[in-house]
């Protein structure tokens, strides 16, 4: 789950696994970290959104991201 040269977690794998484990209901991912990591997290969350599946009642694919980007990195 660690990726890259800076030994940060691979957020794409983490989000994929998290959404895969959700049984029902919408999913909310909370993130905090340096801007580059939050960009990766945003892309991972967007990849897991599936409007067509949500429309058919699979709410776990309604994935939202809440970021705490108040820190200066």
C-alpha positions in Angstrom: 0.0 0.0 0.0 3.0 2.3 0.1 3.9 3.9 -3.2 6.3 6.4 -4.7 9.7 7.5 -3.4 8.3 9.5 -0.5 6.8 6.4 1.2 3.3 7.8 1.4 0.4 5.4 1.3 -1.0 4.6 -2.1 -4.3 6.5 -1.6 -5.8 4.9 -4.8 -5.4 1.4 -3.4 -6.7 2.6 0.0 -9.9 4.2 -1.5 -10.5 1.3 -3.8 -10.3 -1.2 -0.9 -12.4 1.1 1.4 -15.2 1.5 -1.2 -15.1 -2.2 -2.0 -15.8 -3.0 1.7 -18.8 -0.6 1.9 -22.0 -2.7 2.1 -24.6 0.0 1.6 -25.1 3.7 1.8 -23.1 6.6 0.5 -19.4 6.8 1.2 -17.4 9.8 2.6 -13.6 9.9 2.5 -11.9 12.4 4.8 -8.3 13.4 3.9 -5.6 15.7 5.2 -2.1 16.1 4.0 0.1 17.9 1.5 -1.5 19.2 -1.7 0.0 16.5 -4.0 -1.5 13.8 -1.8 -4.9 15.5 -1.7 -4.8 15.7 -5.5 -4.2 11.9 -5.7 -6.9 11.4 -3.2 -9.4 13.5 -5.2 -8.6 11.5 -8.3 -9.1 8.2 -6.5 -12.4 9.3 -5.1 -13.6 10.5 -8.5 -12.6 7.2 -10.1 -14.8 5.4 -7.6 -17.9 7.5 -8.3 -20.4 5.8 -10.5 -23.5 7.9 -11.1 -25.2 5.2 -13.1 -24.9 2.7 -10.3 -26.0 5.2 -7.7 -29.1 5.9 -9.9 -29.9 2.2 -9.8 -29.7 2.2 -6.0 -26.1 1.2 -5.3 -25.4 4.2 -3.0 -22.0 3.0 -2.0 -20.7 4.4 -5.4 -21.8 7.9 -4.2 -18.3 8.7 -2.9 -17.6 12.2 -1.5 -14.3 13.7 -0.4 -13.9 16.1 2.5 -10.4 17.6 2.7 -8.7 19.5 5.6 -6.3 21.6 3.6 -5.7 24.3 6.2 -2.1 23.3 6.8 0.7 24.9 4.9 3.0 22.1 3.6 
